[in-house]
């Protein structure tokens, strides 16, 4: 989990730094930049939008969140997307939505990518990288990036395992604040050494 968060936050920092030196018309021109994802508004507090899931673990009637663990809210009763199942979660910083994540089955990757292209347009950039598993197998991991003024979407063919794809929908302003807070905390902790 920390690897995912660190990776996503590092991407934001790199993307922000790369584009910060010059005014980019590319980010301003993303007409399909989302303001919400899975029906959750990215600029509003999660707990004001969704109800907590039933504490008795009964099946909820509508999308809801479970009790958080360190600002990580697992979502349940998520909308059906025509996939073979997926999990979703929201990460917050100071009660604001920092990131919404999805883990999908690798068999759904092509469908998910096509849905994202249909909904959000072509990715701003794509790249592949060679990934090596713990047992030594290698494979190509494809990554697609959409970036606007307020939102970054990252679609990775392989997530933490080779049987899952991973999607991050990131609120840039909140993620930037979170990175700065984490760096400040790290500096503070390092000073205690």
N, CA, C and O of each residue as an XYZ file, in Angstrom:
772
protein
N       0.824     -1.179      0.000
C       0.000      0.000      0.000
C       0.872      1.248      0.000
O       0.639      2.170     -0.782
N       1.894      1.281      0.891
C       2.769      2.445      0.947
C       3.528      2.606     -0.356
O       3.818      3.729     -0.769
N       3.858      1.487     -1.018
C       4.560      1.555     -2.288
C       3.674      2.231     -3.321
O       4.141      3.079     -4.081
N       2.389      1.859     -3.353
C       1.460      2.465     -4.305
C       1.350      3.959     -4.062
O       1.435      4.757     -4.996
N       1.159      4.337     -2.800
C       0.997      5.749     -2.471
C       2.267      6.515     -2.808
O       2.197      7.593     -3.397
N       3.406      5.987     -2.451
C       4.667      6.664     -2.724
C       4.888      6.801     -4.221
O       5.335      7.846     -4.693
N       4.576      5.746     -4.972
C       4.738      5.781     -6.420
C       3.841      6.844     -7.030
O       4.291      7.653     -7.842
N       2.573      6.844     -6.641
C       1.626      7.814     -7.193
C       2.035      9.234     -6.831
O       1.963     10.133     -7.669
N       2.460      9.442     -5.602
C       2.862     10.783     -5.177
C       4.140     11.221     -5.881
O       4.291     12.397     -6.212
N       5.053     10.297     -6.111
C       6.275     10.634     -6.836
C       5.947     11.045     -8.268
O       6.534     11.988     -8.798
N       5.012     10.338     -8.890
C       4.585     10.682    -10.250
C       4.025     12.093    -10.277
O       4.328     12.870    -11.183
N       3.208     12.424     -9.282
C       2.617     13.770     -9.218
C       3.711     14.819     -9.109
O       3.692     15.829     -9.812
N       4.663     14.569     -8.219
C       5.744     15.547     -8.032
C       6.536     15.732     -9.320
O       6.848     16.860     -9.700
N       6.863     14.636     -9.990
C       7.622     14.712    -11.231
C       6.809     15.431    -12.296
O       7.327     16.298    -13.001
N       5.534     15.070    -12.413
C       4.678     15.703    -13.418
C       4.522     17.188    -13.137
O       4.583     18.006    -14.056
N       4.324     17.537    -11.888
C       4.157     18.939    -11.516
C       5.451     19.712    -11.759
O       5.420     20.820    -12.293
N       6.578     19.140    -11.374
C       7.861     19.819    -11.560
C       8.190     19.983    -13.041
O       8.697     21.024    -13.458
N       7.904     18.965    -13.821
C       8.216     19.012    -15.245
C       7.411     20.083    -15.961
O       7.890     20.702    -16.912
N       6.205     20.295    -15.507
C       5.348     21.265    -16.176
C       5.323     22.610    -15.473
O       4.794     23.581    -16.014
N       5.887     22.682    -14.274
C       5.837     23.915    -13.505
C       6.701     25.024    -14.087
O       6.368     26.200    -13.941
N       7.795     24.678    -14.738
C       8.712     25.674    -15.257
C       8.139     26.416    -16.458
O       8.502     27.567    -16.702
N       7.257     25.780    -17.204
C       6.668     26.431    -18.368
C       5.160     26.310    -18.294
O       4.629     25.350    -17.737
N       4.489     27.270    -18.848
C       3.029     27.219    -18.906
C       2.661     26.186    -19.959
O       3.076     26.296    -21.113
N       1.889     25.189    -19.567
C       1.517     24.129    -20.494
C       0.077     24.298    -20.933
O      -0.828     24.395    -20.104
N      -0.130     24.334    -22.233
C      -1.496     24.411    -22.742
C      -2.119     23.027    -22.786
O      -3.338     22.892    -22.894
N      -1.272     21.982    -22.700
C      -1.791     20.619    -22.738
C      -2.711     20.336    -21.558
O      -3.784     19.758    -21.735
N      -2.302     20.737    -20.354
C      -3.137     20.459    -19.189
C      -4.413     21.278    -19.227
O      -5.456     20.816    -18.764
N      -4.350     22.478    -19.766
C      -5.540     23.323    -19.840
C      -6.509     22.814    -20.898
O      -7.702     23.112    -20.833
N      -6.020     22.058    -21.865
C      -6.870     21.655    -22.976
C      -7.534     20.289    -22.801
O      -8.170     19.801    -23.734
N      -7.407     19.676    -21.660
C      -8.046     18.373    -21.446
C      -9.529     18.603    -21.174
O      -9.942     18.790    -20.029
N     -10.303     18.585    -22.216
C     -11.731     18.886    -22.150
C     -12.474     17.871    -21.284
O     -13.455     18.218    -20.627
N     -12.017     16.632    -21.280
C     -12.706     15.559    -20.555
C     -12.166     15.341    -19.142
O     -12.400     14.294    -18.540
N     -11.449     16.326    -18.617
C     -10.908     16.198    -17.261
C     -12.051     16.003    -16.269
O     -12.981     16.809    -16.230
N     -11.989     14.940    -15.470
C     -13.111     14.658    -14.564
C     -13.130     15.563    -13.332
O     -12.094     16.035    -12.864
N     -14.331     15.785    -12.832
C     -14.508     16.454    -11.539
C     -15.002     15.441    -10.512
O     -15.057     15.720     -9.315
N     -15.364     14.247    -11.014
C     -15.798     13.168    -10.124
C     -15.366     11.841    -10.728
O     -15.012     11.760    -11.904
N     -15.403     10.803     -9.900
C     -15.063      9.455    -10.348
C     -15.879      8.480     -9.515
O     -15.928      8.599     -8.291
N     -16.519      7.520    -10.167
C     -17.428      6.574     -9.513
C     -18.550      7.310     -8.768
O     -19.086      6.807     -7.780
N     -18.891      8.495     -9.251
C     -19.935      9.288     -8.609
C     -19.459     10.075     -7.405
O     -20.264     10.714     -6.728
N     -18.169     10.043     -7.127
C     -17.594     10.750     -5.977
C     -16.928     12.027     -6.484
O     -16.028     11.973     -7.322
N     -17.368     13.165     -5.977
C     -16.788     14.449     -6.376
C     -15.408     14.590     -5.742
O     -15.237     14.436     -4.533
N     -14.437     14.886     -6.587
C     -13.047     14.933     -6.135
C     -12.740     16.137     -5.255
O     -11.781     16.110     -4.483
N     -13.539     17.187     -5.360
C     -13.250     18.399     -4.590
C     -14.121     18.540     -3.345
O     -14.179     19.614     -2.746
N     -14.798     17.463     -2.955
C     -15.631     17.497     -1.754
C     -15.179     16.424     -0.773
O     -14.575     15.424     -1.160
N     -15.476     16.642      0.476
C     -15.132     15.715      1.546
C     -15.875     14.392      1.344
O     -17.085     14.391      1.118
N     -15.168     13.280      1.423
C     -15.765     11.962      1.202
C     -16.913     11.678      2.161
O     -17.970     11.208      1.740
N     -16.717     11.957      3.440
C     -17.743     11.580      4.420
C     -18.993     12.446      4.326
O     -20.012     12.125      4.937
N     -18.930     13.539      3.570
C     -20.125     14.341      3.314
C     -20.865     13.852      2.073
O     -21.999     14.262      1.827
N     -20.232     12.978      1.288
C     -20.841     12.469      0.056
C     -21.408     11.064      0.205
O     -22.449     10.743     -0.370
N     -20.723     10.231      0.974
C     -21.119      8.830      1.109
C     -21.429      8.509      2.560
O     -20.955      9.168      3.486
N     -22.234      7.481      2.724
C     -22.540      6.993      4.070
C     -21.519      5.926      4.454
O     -20.940      5.272      3.586
N     -21.303      5.754      5.755
C     -20.474      4.616      6.166
C     -21.230      3.316      5.893
O     -22.460      3.289      5.931
N     -20.504      2.258      5.622
C     -21.134      0.955      5.396
C     -21.743      0.458      6.704
O     -21.301      0.852      7.783
N     -22.751     -0.400      6.614
C     -23.359     -0.950      7.835
C     -22.312     -1.664      8.689
O     -21.485     -2.418      8.177
N     -22.360     -1.418      9.985
C     -21.379     -2.027     10.888
C     -21.593     -3.520     11.066
O     -20.683     -4.228     11.498
N     -22.784     -4.008     10.738
C     -23.046     -5.443     10.881
C     -22.584     -6.234      9.653
O     -22.843     -7.433      9.546
N     -21.896     -5.551      8.723
C     -21.363     -6.162      7.505
C     -22.446     -6.722      6.592
O     -22.168     -7.587      5.761
N     -23.682     -6.238      6.737
C     -24.727     -6.622      5.794
C     -24.426     -5.957      4.450
O     -23.654     -5.001      4.375
N     -25.043     -6.475      3.402
C     -24.788     -5.961      2.061
C     -25.417     -4.569      1.931
O     -26.628     -4.424      2.097
N     -24.610     -3.550      1.636
C     -25.152     -2.194      1.529
C     -25.960     -2.005      0.247
O     -25.721     -2.674     -0.758
N     -26.921     -1.082      0.304
C     -27.764     -0.787     -0.856
C     -27.084      0.153     -1.842
O     -27.391      0.135     -3.034
N     -26.169      0.966     -1.352
C     -25.506      1.947     -2.204
C     -24.036      2.045     -1.810
O     -23.626      1.565     -0.754
N     -23.257      2.674     -2.679
C     -21.826      2.808     -2.419
C     -21.598      3.434     -1.040
O     -22.257      4.402     -0.659
N     -20.661      2.860     -0.315
C     -20.378      3.321      1.041
C     -18.902      3.077      1.347
O     -18.200      2.406      0.591
N     -18.450      3.630      2.458
C     -17.056      3.441      2.862
C     -16.991      2.725      4.208
O     -17.860      2.899      5.062
N     -15.961      1.929      4.378
C     -15.684      1.280      5.661
C     -14.832      2.219      6.507
O     -14.232      3.168      6.001
N     -14.794      1.939      7.780
C     -13.977      2.720      8.705
C     -12.556      2.824      8.149
O     -11.990      1.822      7.712
N     -11.981      4.016      8.162
C     -10.667      4.196      7.538
C      -9.526      3.628      8.370
O      -9.626      3.476      9.588
N      -8.453      3.324      7.679
C      -7.191      2.964      8.305
C      -6.150      3.935      7.760
O      -5.778      3.856      6.590
N      -5.685      4.841      8.595
C      -4.688      5.837      8.188
C      -5.095      6.554      6.899
O      -4.333      6.579      5.933
N      -6.274      7.123      6.888
C      -6.791      7.905      5.755
C      -7.066      7.075      4.505
O      -7.155      7.629      3.409
N      -7.201      5.776      4.645
C      -7.511      4.866      3.541
C      -8.907      4.307      3.786
O      -9.136      3.600      4.767
N      -9.838      4.627      2.890
C     -11.234      4.218      3.029
C     -11.591      3.186      1.955
O     -11.750      3.561      0.793
N     -11.722      1.913      2.297
C     -12.199      0.934      1.317
C     -13.659      1.231      0.961
O     -14.459      1.577      1.831
N     -13.996      1.093     -0.315
C     -15.364      1.328     -0.773
C     -16.064      0.002     -1.039
O     -15.442     -0.966     -1.475
N     -17.357     -0.026     -0.771
C     -18.169     -1.218     -1.015
C     -19.432     -0.816     -1.756
O     -19.814      0.354     -1.762
N     -20.079     -1.794     -2.383
C     -21.277     -1.584     -3.202
C     -20.974     -0.574     -4.312
O     -21.781      0.304     -4.614
N     -19.797     -0.724     -4.905
C     -19.382      0.172     -5.983
C     -20.196     -0.122     -7.240
O     -20.713     -1.229     -7.392
N     -20.319      0.855     -8.147
C     -21.113      0.637     -9.357
C     -20.557     -0.505    -10.206
O     -19.346     -0.721    -10.256
N     -21.436     -1.218    -10.859
C     -21.016     -2.275    -11.774
C     -20.452     -1.627    -13.034
O     -21.088     -0.755    -13.625
N     -19.283     -2.045    -13.435
C     -18.642     -1.495    -14.628
C     -18.537     -2.526    -15.747
O     -17.861     -2.287    -16.748
N     -19.194     -3.662    -15.587
C     -19.120     -4.704    -16.596
C     -17.803     -5.459    -16.569
O     -17.418     -6.071    -17.566
N     -17.119     -5.422    -15.455
C     -15.834     -6.102    -15.302
C     -16.026     -7.379    -14.500
O     -17.114     -7.643    -13.988
N     -14.973     -8.163    -14.394
C     -14.998     -9.392    -13.600
C     -14.747     -9.099    -12.127
O     -14.174     -9.919    -11.410
N     -15.168     -7.961    -11.697
C     -14.979     -7.553    -10.310
C     -13.806     -6.604    -10.169
O     -12.832     -6.678    -10.918
N     -13.915     -5.718     -9.205
C     -12.830     -4.795     -8.904
C     -12.996     -4.305     -7.478
O     -14.076     -4.399     -6.895
N     -11.918     -3.783     -6.928
C     -11.986     -3.162     -5.609
C     -11.658     -1.686     -5.776
O     -10.938     -1.291     -6.693
N     -12.201     -0.883     -4.873
C     -11.981      0.557     -4.934
C     -11.724      1.086     -3.533
O     -12.170      0.510     -2.541
N     -11.003      2.183     -3.472
C     -10.710      2.826     -2.187
C     -10.460      4.306     -2.425
O     -10.164      4.742     -3.538
N     -10.587      5.056     -1.351
C     -10.287      6.487     -1.388
C      -9.208      6.764     -0.353
O      -9.278      6.282      0.778
N      -8.215      7.543     -0.748
C      -7.202      8.007      0.190
C      -7.417      9.501      0.384
O      -7.640     10.242     -0.573
N      -7.347      9.925      1.634
C      -7.588     11.331      1.939
C      -6.360     11.961      2.590
O      -5.445     11.279      3.052
N      -6.381     13.268      2.604
C      -5.385     14.054      3.338
C      -6.142     15.223      3.943
O      -6.766     16.008      3.229
N      -6.084     15.331      5.250
C      -6.819     16.374      5.969
C      -8.291     16.401      5.544
O      -8.861     17.465      5.306
N      -8.884     15.225      5.454
C     -10.293     15.001      5.118
C     -10.653     15.299      3.669
O     -11.815     15.145      3.292
N      -9.712     15.714      2.858
C      -9.979     15.966      1.446
C      -9.573     14.745      0.628
O      -8.657     14.015      1.005
N     -10.255     14.529     -0.488
C      -9.939     13.380     -1.340
C      -8.624     13.636     -2.061
O      -8.483     14.588     -2.829
N      -7.670     12.759     -1.790
C      -6.364     12.829     -2.433
C      -6.327     11.937     -3.668
O      -5.764     12.307     -4.698
N      -6.937     10.749     -3.551
C      -6.825      9.774     -4.636
C      -7.931      8.739     -4.514
O      -8.289      8.319     -3.414
N      -8.463      8.337     -5.652
C      -9.384      7.203     -5.715
C      -8.667      6.122     -6.512
O      -8.161      6.380     -7.605
N      -8.625      4.921     -5.966
C      -7.909      3.831     -6.631
C      -8.847      2.681     -6.966
O      -9.830      2.426     -6.269
N      -8.515      1.998     -8.050
C      -9.216      0.776     -8.441
C      -8.180     -0.302     -8.695
O      -7.126     -0.037     -9.273
N      -8.478     -1.504     -8.267
C      -7.710     -2.690     -8.641
C      -8.655     -3.566     -9.437
O      -9.731     -3.922     -8.957
N      -8.257     -3.917    -10.658
C      -9.094     -4.756    -11.511
C      -8.321     -6.009    -11.887
O      -7.101     -6.069    -11.732
N      -9.027     -6.991    -12.372
C      -8.363     -8.215    -12.835
C      -7.622     -7.909    -14.141
O      -8.100     -7.128    -14.964
N      -6.468     -8.522    -14.321
C      -5.653     -8.270    -15.510
C      -6.418     -8.619    -16.789
O      -6.185     -8.008    -17.832
N      -7.320     -9.587    -16.719
C      -8.119     -9.956    -17.894
C      -8.994     -8.803    -18.371
O      -9.419     -8.793    -19.526
N      -9.269     -7.842    -17.511
C     -10.106     -6.694    -17.861
C      -9.300     -5.483    -18.329
O      -9.882     -4.445    -18.643
N      -7.982     -5.598    -18.381
C      -7.145     -4.432    -18.680
C      -7.536     -3.749    -19.989
O      -7.719     -2.532    -20.014
N      -7.666     -4.505    -21.066
C      -7.988     -3.890    -22.359
C      -9.341     -3.190    -22.321
O      -9.499     -2.112    -22.894
N     -10.314     -3.795    -21.652
C     -11.636     -3.167    -21.522
C     -11.560     -1.890    -20.697
O     -12.167     -0.878    -21.046
N     -10.814     -1.945    -19.603
C     -10.668     -0.763    -18.744
C      -9.988      0.359    -19.519
O     -10.432      1.507    -19.470
N      -8.925      0.037    -20.227
C      -8.215      1.058    -20.998
C      -9.143      1.683    -22.033
O      -9.154      2.902    -22.203
N      -9.912      0.862    -22.716
C     -10.845      1.379    -23.722
C     -11.922      2.256    -23.084
O     -12.293      3.284    -23.650
N     -12.429      1.860    -21.907
C     -13.418      2.689    -21.202
C     -12.823      4.047    -20.838
O     -13.485      5.075    -20.980
N     -11.583      4.052    -20.371
C     -10.944      5.312    -19.994
C     -10.721      6.198    -21.217
O     -10.918      7.411    -21.145
N     -10.315      5.609    -22.330
C     -10.126      6.392    -23.555
C     -11.462      6.966    -24.021
O     -11.538      8.125    -24.430
N     -12.505      6.155    -23.958
C     -13.826      6.626    -24.369
C     -14.306      7.768    -23.470
O     -14.861      8.751    -23.961
N     -14.098      7.645    -22.177
C     -14.592      8.644    -21.223
C     -13.694      9.877    -21.139
O     -14.194     11.000    -21.067
N     -12.366      9.679    -21.146
C     -11.436     10.773    -20.870
C     -10.557     11.171    -22.050
O      -9.721     12.065    -21.921
N     -10.731     10.525    -23.189
C      -9.903     10.819    -24.351
C      -8.610     10.022    -24.317
O      -8.367      9.235    -23.402
N      -7.790     10.242    -25.328
C      -6.509      9.534    -25.408
C      -5.584      9.978    -24.274
O      -5.615     11.141    -23.871
N      -4.767      9.070    -23.763
C      -3.822      9.454    -22.709
C      -2.852     10.520    -23.216
O      -2.517     10.569    -24.399
N      -2.419     11.360    -22.301
C      -1.434     12.387    -22.648
C      -0.101     11.732    -22.983
O       0.625     12.191    -23.865
N       0.215     10.648    -22.265
C       1.451      9.919    -22.548
C       1.284      8.458    -22.147
O       0.442      8.101    -21.323
N       2.124      7.628    -22.765
C       2.159      6.203    -22.454
C       3.615      5.770    -22.428
O       4.464      6.331    -23.120
N       3.879      4.769    -21.619
C       5.239      4.233    -21.566
C       5.179      2.765    -21.169
O       4.189      2.301    -20.603
N       6.225      2.060    -21.465
C       6.345      0.680    -20.994
C       7.670      0.567    -20.250
O       8.638      1.271    -20.540
N       7.678     -0.332    -19.294
C       8.904     -0.581    -18.547
C       8.999     -2.071    -18.270
O       7.987     -2.755    -18.117
N      10.202     -2.552    -18.208
C      10.440     -3.951    -17.900
C      10.341     -4.139    -16.390
O      10.989     -3.428    -15.622
N       9.527     -5.100    -15.976
C       9.335     -5.387    -14.557
C       9.767     -6.820    -14.303
O       9.489     -7.717    -15.098
N      10.452     -7.024    -13.183
C      10.926     -8.359    -12.829
C      10.265     -8.789    -11.527
O      10.268     -8.041    -10.549
N       9.697     -9.996    -11.512
C       9.049    -10.509    -10.308
C      10.092    -11.062     -9.345
O      11.266    -11.197     -9.692
N       9.651    -11.376     -8.142
C      10.552    -11.925     -7.125
C      11.164    -13.249     -7.552
O      12.276    -13.580     -7.140
N      10.447    -14.011     -8.379
C      10.967    -15.310     -8.813
C      11.777    -15.206    -10.101
O      12.240    -16.218    -10.628
N      11.954    -13.968    -10.618
C      12.824    -13.779    -11.764
C      12.139    -13.636    -13.106
O      12.814    -13.368    -14.099
N      10.826    -13.802    -13.181
C      10.122    -13.630    -14.452
C      10.087    -12.146    -14.813
O       9.955    -11.293    -13.935
N      10.205    -11.841    -16.107
C      10.139    -10.450    -16.556
C       8.955    -10.272    -17.495
O       8.557    -11.200    -18.201
N       8.404     -9.069    -17.491
C       7.293     -8.744    -18.382
C       7.246     -7.238    -18.580
O       7.842     -6.482    -17.814
N       6.537     -6.811    -19.608
C       6.398     -5.390    -19.920
C       5.178     -4.819    -19.203
O       4.069     -5.329    -19.360
N       5.376     -3.784    -18.433
C       4.274     -3.098    -17.760
C       3.957     -1.835    -18.546
O       4.823     -0.982    -18.742
N       2.730     -1.722    -18.987
C       2.284     -0.560    -19.749
C       1.638      0.441    -18.802
O       0.835      0.067    -17.947
N       1.990      1.712    -18.955
C       1.399      2.769    -18.132
C       0.847      3.855    -19.043
O       1.488      4.250    -20.017
N      -0.347      4.332    -18.716
C      -0.977      5.416    -19.460
C      -1.262      6.550    -18.490
O      -1.677      6.319    -17.354
N      -1.034      7.785    -18.947
C      -1.203      8.969    -18.098
C      -2.130      9.976    -18.772
O      -1.958     10.318    -19.942
N      -3.104     10.435    -18.017
C      -3.940     11.558    -18.413
C      -3.642     12.654    -17.397
O      -3.586     12.382    -16.197
N      -3.452     13.880    -17.854
C      -3.169     14.953    -16.897
C      -3.870     16.232    -17.306
O      -3.824     16.647    -18.464
N      -4.515     16.844    -16.339
C      -5.162     18.135    -16.531
C      -4.691     19.106    -15.479
O      -3.680     18.877    -14.814
N      -5.426     20.194    -15.328
C      -5.045     21.202    -14.344
C      -5.267     20.714    -12.921
O      -4.513     21.077    -12.018
N      -6.301     19.890    -12.709
C      -6.655     19.475    -11.353
C      -6.488     17.982    -11.092
O      -6.386     17.565     -9.938
N      -6.457     17.178    -12.142
C      -6.502     15.720    -11.982
C      -5.426     15.039    -12.817
O      -5.122     15.464    -13.932
N      -4.857     13.978    -12.258
C      -3.973     13.068    -12.989
C      -4.585     11.679    -12.868
O      -4.993     11.265    -11.782
N      -4.648     10.961    -13.989
C      -5.090      9.564    -13.973
C      -3.913      8.717    -14.439
O      -3.286      9.009    -15.457
N      -3.624      7.674    -13.684
C      -2.562      6.735    -14.046
C      -3.183      5.348    -14.135
O      -3.781      4.862    -13.174
N      -3.038      4.717    -15.292
C      -3.512      3.350    -15.508
C      -2.288      2.477    -15.728
O      -1.528      2.685    -16.674
N      -2.101      1.494    -14.844
C      -0.977      0.564    -14.966
C      -1.523     -0.818    -15.305
O      -2.442     -1.309    -14.649
N      -0.962     -1.431    -16.314
C      -1.411     -2.769    -16.695
C      -1.240     -3.742    -15.538
O      -2.126     -4.550    -15.264
N      -0.105     -3.664    -14.863
C       0.149     -4.535    -13.718
C       0.272     -3.683    -12.465
O       0.999     -2.690    -12.441
N      -0.448     -4.086    -11.429
C      -0.363     -3.400    -10.145
C       0.722     -4.033     -9.303
O       1.844     -4.228     -9.770
N       0.390     -4.354     -8.063
C       1.363     -4.984     -7.170
C       1.577     -6.456     -7.501
O       2.579     -7.048     -7.098
N       0.642     -7.043     -8.231
C       0.775     -8.437     -8.657
C       0.498     -8.508    -10.152
O      -0.086     -7.587    -10.723
N       0.917     -9.597    -10.786
C       0.738     -9.705    -12.231
C      -0.677    -10.114    -12.626
O      -0.974    -10.229    -13.815
N      -1.549    -10.333    -11.653
C      -2.932    -10.664    -12.004
C      -3.891     -9.499    -11.772
O      -5.107     -9.670    -11.856
N      -3.346     -8.309    -11.480
C      -4.169     -7.123    -11.243
C      -3.661     -5.922    -12.029
O      -2.458     -5.737    -12.208
N      -4.609     -5.109    -12.496
C      -4.285     -3.790    -13.033
C      -4.619     -2.770    -11.960
O      -5.389     -3.051    -11.042
N      -4.037     -1.590    -12.079
C      -4.182     -0.588    -11.029
C      -4.456      0.773    -11.656
O      -3.779      1.179    -12.600
N      -5.448      1.468    -11.128
C      -5.822      2.788    -11.615
C      -5.800      3.769    -10.451
O      -6.305      3.468     -9.370
N      -5.216      4.938    -10.672
C      -5.220      6.024     -9.686
C      -5.836      7.254    -10.330
O      -5.421      7.671    -11.411
N      -6.820      7.830     -9.669
C      -7.386      9.112    -10.077
C      -7.001     10.079     -8.965
O      -7.514      9.993     -7.849
N      -6.101     10.992     -9.277
C      -5.425     11.793     -8.259
C      -5.847     13.256     -8.332
O      -5.824     13.871     -9.398
N      -6.227     13.794     -7.195
C      -6.514     15.218     -7.041
C      -5.162     15.900     -6.822
O      -4.580     15.782     -5.744
N      -4.664     16.603     -7.822
C      -3.299     17.132     -7.787
C      -3.042     18.073     -6.611
O      -2.001     17.976     -5.959
N      -3.967     18.970     -6.336
C      -3.745     19.955     -5.269
C      -3.611     19.272     -3.911
O      -2.719     19.603     -3.130
N      -4.490     18.326     -3.633
C      -4.456     17.635     -2.341
C      -3.237     16.720     -2.264
O      -2.591     16.634     -1.220
N      -2.920     16.038     -3.361
C      -1.751     15.155     -3.369
C      -0.465     15.950     -3.157
O       0.444     15.491     -2.466
N      -0.390     17.127     -3.743
C       0.790     17.973     -3.550
C       0.931     18.370     -2.086
O       2.029     18.332     -1.530
N      -0.189     18.751     -1.458
C      -0.158     19.085     -0.023
C       0.277     17.879      0.803
O       1.046     18.017      1.755
N      -0.217     16.696      0.437
C       0.132     15.476      1.175
C       1.624     15.182      1.062
O       2.264     14.822      2.050
N       2.176     15.332     -0.138
C       3.609     15.098     -0.340
C       4.422     16.084      0.489
O       5.400     15.703      1.133
N       4.019     17.347      0.474
C       4.738     18.355      1.258
C       4.678     18.035      2.749
O       5.674     18.177      3.458
N       3.512     17.603      3.221
C       3.372     17.242      4.637
C       4.246     16.038      4.977
O       4.882     16.010      6.031
N       4.280     15.035      4.083
C       5.106     13.851      4.322
C       6.589     14.208      4.314
O       7.360     13.687      5.120
N       6.987     15.095      3.406
C       8.387     15.522      3.372
C       8.744     16.299      4.635
O       9.832     16.130      5.185
N       7.829     17.146      5.092
C       8.051     17.890      6.332
C       8.194     16.961      7.519
O       9.056     17.161      8.375
N       7.345     15.943      7.569
C       7.403     14.964      8.658
C       8.717     14.182      8.600
O       9.331     13.909      9.631
N       9.143     13.825      7.383
C      10.394     13.085      7.241
C      11.577     13.941      7.693
O      12.485     13.451      8.364
N      11.558     15.212      7.325
C      12.621     16.128      7.750
C      12.636     16.253      9.268
O      13.695     16.241      9.895
N      11.450     16.373      9.844
C      11.335     16.463     11.303
C      11.874     15.204     11.969
O      12.613     15.282     12.950
N      11.501     14.043     11.435
C      11.978     12.777     12.004
C      13.486     12.616     11.826
O      14.171     12.113     12.717
N      13.999     13.044     10.672
C      15.439     12.931     10.424
C      16.230     13.801     11.390
O      17.346     13.452     11.774
N      15.655     14.932     11.783
C      16.362     15.820     12.708
C      16.514     15.200     14.094
O      17.332     15.657     14.892
N      15.735     14.167     14.379
C      15.810     13.494     15.679
C      16.912     12.444     15.732
O      17.211     11.900     16.795
N      17.512     12.165     14.580
C      18.570     11.140     14.538
C      19.833     11.605     15.215
O      20.814     10.863     15.266
